[in-house]
Amino acid sequence: MASTATKMNVRDIVSSQIFETIEALIEQGNQTKWHRPWAVDSKIGAPYNLGTNRPYSRSNFLILQMQLMLKSYEHNAWLTFKQVQQFGGHVRKGEKGTPIVYFKKTKDEKDDPDTGEAVTETKSLLRYYVVFNFAQVDGLNIAPTEQEKPTVKFATVEELEQMVRNTGANIERITQDRAYYNPTMDKIVLPLLEQFQGSDGYYATLFHELSHWTGHASRLNRGLNFSLRKKPSQYAYEELIAELASVFLSQDLGYQTAELFQNSAVYLLHYYELLKENRTAFLSASWAAGKAADYLFRFR
């Protein structure tokens, strides 16, 4: 069942869960050398709902994947409390569920009291659900299997390259030790392809910079034409958007791997100190990142 908490309460509840998980991960491991027990089995895959066999996306993908990292769950299968009961099970005593987000925009047509003309009002519906991992539940009459796990069509390197070309982004590749997007020149600068250790790292970096590229005034207009580095919190927020968008896009394209997510987790934790004073920034950034990922995905 979804909570009827107010919009701000939902933001607070889910954002607090994200930060509690990040804090626990920091205490559990090293920020620069991440421990990833969940990556031992490469077949774990992305989080999905065991009852509907549907994968979770965007913010919920991030929330549940981090919980998997923290708790070292064997399966990435999740259920609501109602679904647990529906499938004959019960949540193990003492287990705590994980809140995830449900967001939907609705449109209502009403008559304007002054003009009598029909007007359309757009409303945002924001709720949260609590889900439990398969490992937190006993007595279920269903179980995760490789056949039940949702599948994603993997993009080939040729398809990825075509998508990048379709964006029309100005990309310069030169011998150097950094990658960046210059909003003034509207240009992405990358190291040469042969400098990368593999294609996974190359495309993760490219997706990150393309995500910055979406924020240009002529596209999603995230206000990038100022010196972000002189405003640490705004710089951190934009970096968070770009890295989350890279994670989401990799997942949408079927290109996400345990190693890529591990590297992204380390990157996100790098900006933890700058963002923890605004605990709802993480959730807001994930929604902005979803828009960036959707913008890029349409070029496929």
HELIX and SHEET records of a PDB file:
HELIX    1   1 LYS A    7  GLN A   28  1                                  22    
HELIX    2   2 PRO A   37  ALA A   39  5                                   3    
HELIX    3   3 ARG A   58  LYS A   71  1                                  14    
HELIX    4   4 PHE A   81  GLN A   86  1                                   6    
HELIX    5   5 PHE A  134  GLN A  136  5                                   3    
HELIX    6   6 VAL A  157  THR A  167  1                                  11    
HELIX    7   7 LEU A  193  GLN A  195  5                                   3    
HELIX    8   8 SER A  199  TRP A  213  1                                  15    
HELIX    9   9 LEU A  228  LYS A  230  5                                   3    
HELIX   10  10 PRO A  232  ASP A  252  1                                  21    
HELIX   11  11 ALA A  258  HIS A  270  1                                  13    
HELIX   12  12 TYR A  272  LEU A  275  1                                   4    
HELIX   13  13 ALA A  281  PHE A  297  1                                  17    
SHEET    1   A 5 ARG A  54  PRO A  55  0                                        
SHEET    2   A 5 TYR A  48  ASN A  49 -1                                        
SHEET    3   A 5 ALA A  77  THR A  80  1                                        
SHEET    4   A 5 ALA A 118  ASN A 133 -1                                        
SHEET    5   A 5 THR A  98  ASP A 111 -1                                        
SHEET    1   B 2 HIS A  90  VAL A  91  0                                        
SHEET    2   B 2 VAL A 137  ASP A 138 -1                                        
SHEET    1   C 3 ASN A 170  ARG A 173  0                                        
SHEET    2   C 3 LYS A 187  LEU A 190  1                                        
SHEET    3   C 3 TYR A 180  ASN A 182 -1                                        
END                                                                             
